[in-house]
Amino acid sequence: LNRRVLLAMTSEFEDHRPAFFAISASYFFLFLYYSFFARFSVLIYTGYGLNAREIGTMGLLGILASIPASSFWGVVADRTGHRKLVLACCVGMAATFQTLLCLTSRIQNHTGRFMYCCLMMVLYTMARGNDYGQLKGIAMRTLERFDRQTAFGGLRLWGAVSWGIAHPALGYLLDVEHGHLQLLFVGNAIGAMLAVLSFSVLLRSKWTDEGPRATATAEPETASTQSTVSEVPKASVMEVVKIVCSRPDMITWLLCAATQAMGMQHVSQFLFLYMQERFHSSDILMGFSVTITVLFEIPIFALGEKLLPKLGPTLLIAIAMGSFVVRVLGYTLVPSARWMLFLEPLHGVTYSCFTLATVHYLNEHVPMHMISTAQGFMSSVTAAGSALGAVLGGWVMDMPNGGLILFRADSVIMTTVLVLFLFSQLKCCKKRDTQPLLTPGQGTSLCES
């Protein structure tokens, strides 16, 4: 109760704009850093002579390494309370291992190149952990401080802005100006430094509730209050698992997240390769296709504060997964790469709607002192889906017409999981009509849509 009163007083008297600017800038520079390797990394690996199967294997090893690392860094951030320091260290170490990847060209043996790339990928993903999830946790804590929990989309959209600007610029430099792939390594290092500076300089400790005892901001006034504070469970993965896996509808939500991650892994890792092999697409067209993905992502994030209460998380997830099905199925039907550009805005619908729904689920069910741990657990779940996507995608892409088979299979799998999710939501809502599963006032919006 004391914490709620303190938060209400803070939101009333403290200006939220500096905090919102700091988080927006952090998202902008973090996604600028992501842009140099996200879609273009496959061009680096093929430039080193690696095939689709080897690229898929590398992705699998890296993702498997990230599963324990994501949860580990989340627990470290919550238990130490030094969240922005942990985030800055993760990004700095990850960028260092990415930069070391440029030494691959000095290795003459093909097997040696492959092994070195695998090693760098594993070290990079272990160091990175769940940097995006950690920043999301910091944003959620800050929004709670100012009592603006539904304003997440307005901050997150700046990541989409930098993502949309960087890719066509990189495509132009690589294609029209015949820029060397080493440009990606230089830009990646600069982007990482800007991101670390934004975390260290712009974010303030008081916004993110730094300190291991930050959850007990107000001093307890009575013995009963002190007893209640002492009984707050420590941040741990097992506590988050108990919370998230306590209901069937939450479990199917995790299944949706893992399946969505698998499909996204196929798109991010193999779409450019598919465009090159089937349509002989240029680098600038591929870079421009990423810009188009944010056309719907930015306005949906901007309107997130209004969309989430009106539509509810269930409908947002259904829209997200339905958009993904239409998109990947369309890849197999269009006659040329230019027609694929008309499908790319659906990525913005998928990503933004799913992100807004995920923020709502975690806000409603996970205590704020465990939010970084919960983000780490979510990153581990999605990493498991991405791992499956990496290994299956690599094998399928090496088959004749592998891209067609891969994306059509994605549409079938995603549709099946969506039906299971909607069925579990319907069953949960019917059960709540007769016997509530939660305490009054908690989790009610799950069934509103």
C-alpha positions in Angstrom: 0.0 0.0 0.0 2.8 2.4 0.9 4.5 1.7 -2.5 1.2 2.4 -4.4 0.8 5.7 -2.5 4.4 6.7 -3.2 4.0 5.9 -6.9 0.8 7.9 -7.1 2.6 10.9 -5.5 5.5 10.5 -7.9 3.4 10.4 -11.0 1.5 13.5 -9.8 4.5 15.7 -9.0 7.4 14.4 -11.2 7.8 15.3 -14.8 7.7 12.1 -16.9 9.1 13.6 -20.1 12.9 13.3 -19.3 12.4 9.6 -18.4 10.3 8.9 -21.5 12.9 10.7 -23.7 15.7 8.6 -22.2 13.9 5.3 -22.8 12.9 6.4 -26.4 16.5 7.2 -27.2 17.7 3.9 -25.7 15.3 2.0 -28.0 16.4 4.1 -31.0 20.1 3.4 -30.5 19.6 -0.2 -29.5 17.8 -1.0 -32.7 20.3 1.0 -34.7 22.9 -1.4 -33.3 20.7 -4.4 -34.2 20.2 -3.2 -37.8 23.8 -3.9 -39.0 23.7 -7.6 -38.3 20.0 -8.6 -38.1 19.1 -9.2 -41.8 22.5 -8.6 -43.4 24.4 -11.2 -41.4 23.4 -13.9 -43.8 25.3 -11.9 -46.5 28.4 -11.9 -44.3 28.3 -15.6 -43.7 27.7 -16.5 -47.4 30.6 -14.1 -48.2 32.7 -16.4 -46.0 31.6 -19.4 -48.1 29.0 -20.9 -45.6 25.9 -22.5 -47.0 22.3 -22.4 -45.6 22.7 -25.5 -43.6 25.8 -24.2 -41.9 24.2 -20.9 -41.2 21.2 -22.6 -39.7 23.5 -24.7 -37.5 25.3 -21.6 -36.3 22.0 -20.0 -35.5 20.9 -23.1 -33.6 24.1 -23.2 -31.4 23.8 -19.5 -30.7 20.2 -19.7 -29.7 20.8 -22.8 -27.5 23.5 -20.8 -25.7 21.0 -17.9 -25.2 18.4 -20.0 -23.4 20.2 -20.2 -20.1 22.0 -16.9 -20.6 18.7 -14.9 -21.0 17.4 -16.2 -17.7 20.8 -15.8 -16.0 21.2 -12.1 -16.9 17.6 -11.4 -15.9 18.1 -12.8 -12.5 21.4 -10.9 -12.1 19.7 -7.6 -13.0 16.8 -8.2 -10.5 18.9 -9.5 -7.6 21.7 -6.8 -7.9 19.3 -4.0 -8.9 22.0 -2.5 -11.2 19.8 -3.0 -14.2 21.2 -0.4 -16.6 24.8 -1.5 -15.7 24.0 -5.1 -16.5 22.3 -4.0 -19.8 25.3 -1.9 -20.8 27.7 -4.7 -20.1 25.7 -7.2 -22.1 25.5 -5.0 -25.2 29.2 -4.1 -24.9 30.4 -7.7 -24.6 28.1 -8.8 -27.4 29.4 -6.2 -29.8 33.0 -7.2 -29.0 32.4 -10.8 -30.1 30.5 -9.6 -33.2 33.5 -7.4 -34.2 35.9 -10.4 -33.7 33.9 -12.1 -36.4 35.6 -10.0 -39.0 38.8 -12.0 -38.5 37.1 -15.0 -40.2 38.4 -14.0 -43.6 42.0 -14.6 -42.4 41.2 -18.3 -41.9 41.9 -20.3 -45.1 40.3 -23.6 -44.2 36.5 -23.8 -44.7 35.9 -26.0 -41.7 38.0 -23.7 -39.6 35.9 -20.7 -40.7 32.8 -22.5 -39.9 34.0 -23.5 -36.4 35.3 -20.0 -35.7 31.9 -18.5 -36.7 30.1 -21.0 -34.5 32.3 -20.0 -31.5 31.8 -16.3 -32.0 28.0 -16.8 -32.4 27.8 -18.8 -29.1 29.9 -16.2 -27.2 27.9 -13.4 -28.7 24.5 -14.8 -27.7 25.8 -15.8 -24.2 27.1 -12.2 -23.6 24.0 -10.6 -25.1 21.5 -12.6 -23.0 18.2 -10.7 -23.1 19.4 -7.2 -23.7 16.1 -6.2 -25.4 14.1 -7.9 -22.6 16.2 -6.0 -20.0 15.4 -2.7 -21.6 11.8 -3.6 -21.8 11.8 -4.4 -18.1 13.4 -1.0 -17.4 10.7 0.7 -19.5 7.9 -1.2 -17.6 9.3 -0.2 -14.2 9.6 3.4 -15.3 6.0 3.4 -16.7 4.8 2.0 -13.4 6.6 4.8 -11.5 4.6 7.4 -13.5 1.4 5.3 -13.6 1.5 5.1 -17.4 1.7 1.3 -17.9 -0.2 1.4 -21.3 2.2 4.0 -22.8 4.8 1.4 -23.7 4.1 1.6 -27.4 4.9 5.3 -27.6 8.4 4.6 -26.3 9.0 1.4 -28.2 8.1 3.0 -31.6 11.5 4.8 -31.7 13.2 1.5 -32.1 11.1 0.9 -35.2 12.0 4.3 -36.5 15.8 3.6 -36.4 15.2 0.1 -37.7 13.3 1.5 -40.7 15.9 4.2 -41.4 19.0 2.1 -41.1 18.2 -0.8 -43.4 17.6 1.1 -46.7 20.7 3.2 -46.0 22.7 0.0 -45.6 21.2 -1.6 -48.7 22.1 1.6 -50.7 25.7 1.6 -49.4 26.2 -2.1 -50.1 24.4 -2.2 -53.5 24.6 1.1 -55.3 27.8 2.4 -53.7 29.4 -1.1 -53.7 30.3 -0.8 -50.1 32.3 -3.6 -48.5 30.8 -5.9 -45.9 33.3 -4.6 -43.4 31.1 -1.5 -43.3 28.6 -3.6 -41.3 31.2 -4.3 -38.6 32.2 -0.7 -38.3 28.6 0.5 -38.1 27.8 -2.3 -35.6 30.5 -1.2 -33.3 29.4 2.5 -33.5 25.8 1.6 -32.9 26.8 -0.5 -29.8 28.8 2.4 -28.4 25.8 4.8 -28.9 23.5 2.4 -27.2 25.8 1.9 -24.2 26.2 5.7 -23.8 22.4 6.2 -23.9 21.9 3.5 -21.2 24.7 5.0 -19.0 24.1 8.7 -19.4 20.4 9.2 -20.2 18.8 6.6 -17.9 18.6 7.6 -14.3 18.7 5.2 -11.4 15.6 6.6 -9.7 13.5 5.9 -12.7 14.4 2.2 -12.9 14.3 1.6 -9.1 18.0 0.7 -8.9 19.3 -1.2 -5.9 18.6 -4.7 -4.7 16.1 -3.4 -2.1 14.3 -1.0 -4.5 11.0 -2.8 -4.1 10.8 -1.6 -0.5 10.9 2.0 -1.4 8.8 3.1 1.5 9.7 2.2 5.0 7.2 -0.2 6.7 5.1 1.6 9.3 3.8 -1.4 11.2 4.9 -4.8 12.2 2.3 -6.4 9.9 3.6 -4.3 6.9 7.1 -5.4 7.7 6.1 -9.0 7.8 4.4 -8.6 4.4 7.5 -7.0 2.8 9.8 -9.8 4.2 7.6 -12.4 2.7 8.0 -11.1 -0.9 9.7 -13.9 -2.8 13.1 -13.5 -4.2 13.5 -13.1 -8.0 14.1 -16.5 -9.5 13.2 -18.4 -12.6 11.2 -20.9 -10.7 9.0 -18.2 -9.2 8.3 -16.8 -12.6 7.6 -20.3 -14.0 5.0 -20.9 -11.2 3.3 -17.6 -12.0 3.3 -17.9 -15.8 2.5 -21.7 -16.0 -0.3 -21.6 -13.4 -3.1 -21.4 -16.0 -3.8 -23.2 -19.4 -4.4 -19.9 -21.2 -1.0 -18.6 -20.1 0.7 -21.8 -21.2 -0.9 -21.5 -24.7 0.3 -17.9 -24.8 3.8 -19.2 -24.2 3.3 -21.7 -27.0 2.2 -18.8 -29.3 5.4 -16.9 -28.3 7.6 -19.9 -29.1 5.9 -20.6 -32.4 6.0 -16.9 -33.3 9.7 -16.8 -32.6 10.3 -19.9 -34.8 8.5 -18.2 -37.7 10.3 -14.9 -37.1 13.6 -16.8 -37.1 12.8 -18.2 -40.6 12.0 -14.7 -41.9 15.0 -12.9 -40.3 17.5 -15.6 -41.2 16.4 -16.9 -44.6 14.1 -14.3 -46.2 17.0 -12.4 -47.9 18.5 -15.7 -49.0 15.1 -16.7 -50.4 14.7 -13.4 -52.2 18.2 -13.8 -53.8 17.8 -17.4 -54.8 14.2 -17.2 -56.2 14.0 -13.6 -57.5 17.7 -12.5 -57.7 16.8 -9.5 -55.6 19.2 -6.6 -55.1 20.6 -5.5 -51.7 18.8 -2.1 -51.9 15.4 -3.8 -52.5 16.0 -6.1 -49.6 17.0 -3.2 -47.3 13.9 -1.2 -48.5 11.7 -4.2 -47.6 12.7 -3.8 -44.0 11.8 -0.1 -44.0 8.3 -1.0 -45.2 7.8 -3.4 -42.3 7.6 -0.5 -39.9 4.9 1.3 -41.8 2.2 -0.2 -39.6 4.5 -0.9 -36.6 5.0 2.8 -35.8 1.4 3.9 -35.7 0.3 0.8 -33.8 2.9 1.4 -31.1 1.9 5.1 -31.1 -1.8 4.1 -30.5 -0.9 1.3 -28.1 -2.2 3.3 -25.1 -5.7 3.3 -26.7 -5.6 -0.1 -28.5 -4.7 -2.3 -25.6 -7.6 -1.4 -23.3 -10.1 -1.4 -26.3 -9.1 -4.7 -28.0 -7.5 -6.7 -25.2 -4.5 -9.0 -25.4 -6.3 -12.0 -26.8 -7.5 -10.2 -29.9 -4.1 -8.5 -30.4 -2.4 -11.9 -30.4 -4.9 -13.3 -32.9 -4.3 -10.3 -35.2 -0.6 -10.7 -34.9 -0.5 -14.4 -35.8 -3.2 -14.0 -38.5 -1.1 -11.3 -40.1 2.0 -13.5 -40.0 0.1 -16.4 -41.7 -1.0 -14.1 -44.6 2.5 -12.7 -44.9 4.5 -15.9 -45.2 1.9 -17.6 -47.4 2.0 -14.6 -49.7 5.8 -15.1 -50.1 5.2 -18.3 -51.9 2.5 -16.9 -54.2 4.0 -13.6 -55.5 5.5 -13.5 -59.0 8.5 -11.2 -58.1 10.4 -9.7 -55.2 8.7 -6.3 -55.7 5.4 -7.8 -55.0 6.8 -9.0 -51.7 7.0 -5.4 -50.6 3.2 -5.2 -50.4 3.3 -8.0 -47.8 6.0 -6.5 -45.6 3.8 -4.0 -43.7 2.1 -7.1 -42.1 5.3 -7.6 -40.1 4.7 -4.4 -38.3 1.2 -5.6 -37.4 2.5 -8.9 -36.2 5.4 -7.5 -34.1 3.7 -4.5 -32.6 0.5 -6.3 -31.6 2.3 -9.3 -30.1 4.7 -7.0 -28.2 1.8 -4.9 -26.7 0.0 -8.1 -25.7 3.2 -9.5 -24.1 3.8 -6.3 -22.1 0.2 -6.5 -20.8 0.5 -10.2 -19.7 3.7 -9.6 -17.8 2.4 -6.3 -16.2 -0.7 -8.1 -15.0 0.8 -11.3 -13.6 4.4 -10.7 -12.7 5.5 -8.5 -9.7 7.8 -5.6 -10.7 10.7 -6.8 -8.6 10.8 -9.9 -10.9 10.2 -8.1 -14.2 13.8 -8.6 -15.5 13.7 -12.2 -14.5 10.4 -12.6 -16.3 11.8 -11.0 -19.4 14.7 -13.4 -19.3 12.4 -16.3 -19.0 10.3 -15.1 -21.9 13.6 -14.7 -23.9 14.4 -18.3 -23.1 11.0 -19.5 -24.3 11.3 -17.6 -27.5 14.9 -18.7 -27.9 13.7 -22.3 -27.8 11.3 -21.6 -30.7 14.1 -19.7 -32.6 16.4 -22.7 -32.1 13.9 -25.1 -33.6 13.4 -22.5 -36.4 17.1 -22.2 -37.1 17.8 -26.0 -37.4 14.6 -26.8 -39.4 15.0 -23.7 -41.6 18.6 -24.5 -42.5 17.7 -28.1 -43.5 14.6 -27.1 -45.4 16.3 -24.3 -47.3 18.9 -26.7 -48.7 16.1 -28.7 -50.3 14.9 -28.0 -53.9 12.3 -25.2 -53.5 13.2 -25.1 -49.9 11.9 -21.5 -49.4 8.5 -22.4 -50.7 8.2 -25.5 -48.4 9.5 -23.5 -45.4 7.1 -20.6 -45.6 4.1 -22.7 -46.4 4.8 -25.0 -43.5 5.0 -21.9 -41.3 1.6 -20.8 -42.3 0.1 -24.2 -41.4 1.9 -24.4 -38.0 1.0 -20.9 -37.1 -2.7 -21.4 -37.9 -2.9 -24.6 -35.8 -1.3 -22.9 -32.8 -3.6 -19.9 -33.1 -6.7 -22.2 -33.1 -5.4 -23.9 -29.9 -4.7 -20.5 -28.3 -8.2 -19.2 -29.0 -9.8 -22.4 -27.8 -7.9 -22.2 -24.5 -8.9 -18.6 -24.1 -12.6 -19.5 -24.7 -12.4 -22.3 -22.2 -10.7 -20.1 -19.6 -13.5 -17.5 -20.0 -16.2 -20.0 -19.6 -14.6 -21.4 -16.5 -14.2 -18.0 -15.0 -17.9 -17.4 -15.4 -18.6 -20.2 -13.0 -15.4 -20.3 -10.8 -12.9 -17.4 -11.0 -9.3 -18.6 -11.3 -7.7 -15.4 -9.9 -8.3 -13.0 -7.1 -10.8 -10.3 -7.7 -9.5 -7.5 -10.0 -6.6 -9.5 -11.3 -6.4 -10.8 -14.9 -10.0 -9.8 -15.8 -8.9 -8.2 -19.1 -7.8 -11.5 -20.5 -11.4 -12.3 -21.4 -12.7 -8.8 -22.3 -11.9 -9.2 -26.0 
